[in-house]
Amino acid sequence: FAFAMACIGITLSAQTVVPKPSIAVVDSFKSASWALRNTAPEEALRLARKGVVMARQIGYDKGVATNLQCIASAQIKLGRSDSAEVAMKEALAICERLGERSGVIGCAQKLASLYTERGEVSEALDLLDKAEELARKGGDEEELARTLNLKGAALQMAGRYEESITPYFESINIRKRTNSKELAKTNGN
């Protein structure tokens, strides 16, 4: 917690330092928020909201998008899936407008996970198809493996067990081939 707060120049004492808006400060808000999302989601949410405001002040759209993703993650942790969806959709739209391939993939994956958990599998699969296409075009095997794993989970959630096998196995094979550190996290193995 102290490390995350130090990242953005805020002390743990009663005195709060308000840093001057800059790309580095906006990115620090995002980093601190991300670090706190699981242990202190309310604080993570507060920091990411400040990051969004500051990023908008300086016209740093990528910073808006990354802090919105942190907001969504904190909202999910707090059980506020509707608020998380709104933030993630806005982040996705910004990433699409900026042509941020990795940002689009990440937002699509997170939204798809949210939709899968809510049983909105059709919406999840549409997003995962988009993420898969971008990952394949970009040659990003790690993101492709992650996307395929999520696709397998969505298909499984929909009761489409036989269909889920193909993306799960492709994900596992990519991770084996690339010696992925995330291989152990794959749900399909």
Secondary structure, 3 states (H helix, E strand, C coil): CHHHHHHCCCCCCCCCCCCCCCHHHHHHHHHHHHHHCCCCHHHHHHHHHHHHHHHHHHCCHHHHHHHHHHHHHHHHHCCCHHHHHHHHHHHHHHHHHHCCHHHHHHHHHHHHHHHHHCCCHHHHHHHHHHHHHHHHHHCCHHHHHHHHHHHHHHHHHCCCHHHHHHHHHHHHHHHHHCCCCCHHHCCCC
